[in-house]
Amino acid sequence: MESSNFLRDVVIGMSDGLTVPFALAAGLSGAVDTTSIIVIAGIAEIAAGSIAMGLGGYLAGKTELDHYNTELKREYYEIENLRHREIEETKEFFASLGLDNEVQEKATEQIAKDPDKWVDFMMKYELGLDKPHPKRATKSAFNIGVSYIAGGLVPLSPYFFISTPFSALQVSVALTIVCLFVFGWAKSKIIGINPWWGALQVTLIGALAAAAAFGVAKML
Amino acid sequence: MESSNFLRDVVIGMSDGLTVPFALAAGLSGAVDTTSIIVIAGIAEIAAGSIAMGLGGYLAGKTELDHYNTELKREYYEIENLRHREIEETKEFFASLGLDNEVQEKATEQIAKDPDKWVDFMMKYELGLDKPHPKRATKSAFNIGVSYIAGGLVPLSPYFFISTPFSALQVSVALTIVCLFVFGWAKSKIIGINPWWGALQVTLIGALAAAAAFGVAKML
């Protein structure tokens, strides 16, 4: 679970990091004469994007934890003070599974014996909430932000060394397409879909975004 | 459920749309002499970002649906061909709730009578998978993409009409801060957290991203 969360964060950060700065740089390559402005715009985008995504990830994790704790308190309050209603809700859960009245009664009676287990059950199956890790939010913010920076520096790196935008663009396209493909392949392996098909999809999104940005900038 | 998915997509698209193009434009305002390059970079970013996020949303939805259908087939196969093991797994679920052996047996027996209900049960409670809406992926892509564009045009609009970057930046900051605050307030209301605190958080992320982008671009 730990490692799958880590990988999920890297995937979130890196897929946008590889795609958006790549497309922005490609777009500007069609519109300006020197790569210095592309480097500035690219780095500004990476700074903005990594903060927005990283803090976004932090807040999402924080909100999830707050929400869980609020609901947890409410359930403890309810089994104490609205016991009758909670008994009804627990019975309804078993009824929804298609169990007969006798089994509903017995199961509810057994679950209701232990308050902690009962609340656990309500959290998980009535509300569909899993307990989030308390430190998750901070870690998640950091992992997503750093992955975005790492991803974004790939398409931008050729512009550091080559002063003609169109020459830098060619190297950036080649480099980024390879990275998108490898990244898409690895990502698909992790989430368990066909890796070649997944790699193709990720690469196509990146290429499409870059082509659109290039086209739009050229038009203006 | 329908409307909550729609709102979720709008929130995803708009929070990044308001933040990243805002920060990029702010960053470039510290580095260039004319707003025309900011408009080009901003529109290129909005094109790239909306495609990356929209298609990203589409693929996420598509993958979720594929995954659900694969697991659904597997469960039907298993209750047909590995009935004994599935009976064990169903019993284990009830055991994990703290129910005694008799109730485990009876509940399992009753659930296993109807194959469709049984598979439904396994999907939901053994695997924790909810049935995704088949058209979700396409709708989601569209909603996220359009929300990103709508969000992104807010901070960029002053640069269309004002030719001095720093003057445009001042209008953009005022306009976007107000929009971030209103958006953060509405978002917090929807997800059920304190709206003032939520609005403040969203606004601070936007401001921080813009300040970082401005600072980094100024340094270069």
Contacts between the chains, C-beta under 8 A, distances in Angstrom:
chain1	res1	chain2	res2	distance
A	15	B	52	7.8
A	15	B	56	6.7
A	16	B	52	6.1
A	16	B	53	7.7
A	16	B	56	7.4
A	19	B	48	7.0
A	19	B	52	4.3
A	20	B	20	7.6
A	20	B	45	7.0
A	20	B	48	5.2
A	20	B	49	5.4
A	20	B	52	5.5
A	22	B	48	7.8
A	23	B	44	7.0
A	23	B	45	7.8
A	23	B	47	7.3
A	23	B	48	3.1
A	23	B	49	8.0
A	23	B	51	7.6
A	23	B	52	7.1
A	24	B	24	7.7
A	24	B	41	6.7
A	24	B	44	5.5
A	24	B	45	5.1
A	24	B	48	5.7
A	26	B	44	7.9
A	27	B	40	7.4
A	27	B	41	7.3
A	27	B	43	8.0
A	27	B	44	2.9
A	27	B	45	7.6
A	27	B	47	7.1
A	27	B	48	6.7
A	28	B	40	7.0
A	28	B	41	5.9
A	28	B	44	6.3
A	31	B	37	7.5
A	31	B	40	4.9
A	31	B	44	7.7
A	32	B	37	6.7
A	37	B	31	7.5
A	37	B	32	6.7
A	37	B	37	6.5
A	39	B	220	7.0
A	40	B	27	7.4
A	40	B	28	7.0
A	40	B	31	4.9
A	40	B	32	8.0
A	40	B	217	5.1
A	40	B	220	5.1
A	41	B	24	6.8
A	41	B	27	7.3
A	41	B	28	5.9
A	41	B	41	4.9
A	41	B	217	7.8
A	43	B	216	5.5
A	43	B	217	7.1
A	43	B	220	6.5
A	44	B	23	7.0
A	44	B	24	5.5
A	44	B	26	8.0
A	44	B	27	2.9
A	44	B	28	6.3
A	44	B	31	7.7
A	44	B	213	4.0
A	44	B	214	7.8
A	44	B	216	5.8
A	44	B	217	4.6
A	45	B	20	7.1
A	45	B	23	7.8
A	45	B	24	5.1
A	45	B	27	7.6
A	45	B	45	6.5
A	45	B	213	7.4
A	47	B	23	7.3
A	47	B	27	7.0
A	47	B	209	7.3
A	47	B	212	4.6
A	47	B	213	4.9
A	47	B	215	8.0
A	47	B	216	4.7
A	48	B	19	7.0
A	48	B	20	5.2
A	48	B	22	7.8
A	48	B	23	3.1
A	48	B	24	5.7
A	48	B	27	6.6
A	48	B	209	4.4
A	48	B	210	7.0
A	48	B	212	6.7
A	48	B	213	4.3
A	49	B	20	5.4
A	49	B	23	7.9
A	49	B	209	7.9
A	51	B	23	7.5
A	51	B	205	7.0
A	51	B	208	5.8
A	51	B	209	4.2
A	51	B	212	5.5
A	52	B	15	7.9
A	52	B	16	6.1
A	52	B	19	4.2
A	52	B	20	5.4
A	52	B	23	7.0
A	52	B	205	6.3
A	52	B	206	7.6
A	52	B	209	4.9
A	53	B	16	7.6
A	55	B	205	4.5
A	55	B	208	7.2
A	55	B	209	7.8
A	56	B	15	6.6
A	56	B	16	7.4
A	56	B	205	6.9
A	59	B	201	5.9
A	59	B	202	8.0
A	59	B	205	7.4
A	63	B	191	6.5
A	63	B	193	6.0
A	66	B	193	6.6
A	67	B	191	7.7
A	67	B	192	7.3
A	67	B	193	7.4
A	94	B	107	7.4
A	97	B	107	7.4
A	97	B	111	5.9
A	97	B	117	7.6
A	97	B	121	5.9
A	98	B	110	6.3
A	98	B	111	6.2
A	98	B	113	7.8
A	98	B	114	6.5
A	98	B	117	5.1
A	99	B	106	7.8
A	99	B	107	5.4
A	99	B	110	5.1
A	99	B	111	7.0
A	100	B	110	6.2
A	102	B	106	7.7
A	103	B	103	6.1
A	103	B	106	5.0
A	103	B	107	5.2
A	103	B	110	6.5
A	106	B	99	7.8
A	106	B	102	7.7
A	106	B	103	5.0
A	106	B	106	8.0
A	107	B	94	7.4
A	107	B	97	7.4
A	107	B	99	5.4
A	107	B	103	5.2
A	107	B	107	6.6
A	110	B	98	6.3
A	110	B	99	5.2
A	110	B	100	6.2
A	110	B	103	6.4
A	111	B	97	5.9
A	111	B	98	6.1
A	111	B	99	7.1
A	113	B	98	7.8
A	114	B	98	6.5
A	117	B	97	7.6
A	117	B	98	5.1
A	121	B	97	5.9
A	125	B	125	6.8
A	191	B	63	6.5
A	191	B	67	7.9
A	192	B	67	7.4
A	193	B	63	6.0
A	193	B	66	6.7
A	193	B	67	7.6
A	201	B	59	5.9
A	205	B	51	7.0
A	205	B	52	6.3
A	205	B	55	4.6
A	205	B	56	6.9
A	205	B	59	7.4
A	206	B	52	7.6
A	208	B	51	5.8
A	208	B	55	7.2
A	209	B	47	7.3
A	209	B	48	4.4
A	209	B	49	7.9
A	209	B	51	4.2
A	209	B	52	4.9
A	209	B	55	7.8
A	210	B	48	7.0
A	212	B	47	4.5
A	212	B	48	6.7
A	212	B	51	5.6
A	213	B	44	4.0
A	213	B	45	7.4
A	213	B	47	4.9
A	213	B	48	4.3
A	214	B	44	7.7
A	215	B	47	8.0
A	216	B	43	5.5
A	216	B	44	5.8
A	216	B	47	4.7
A	217	B	40	5.1
A	217	B	41	7.8
A	217	B	43	7.1
A	217	B	44	4.6
A	220	B	39	7.0
A	220	B	40	5.1
A	220	B	43	6.5
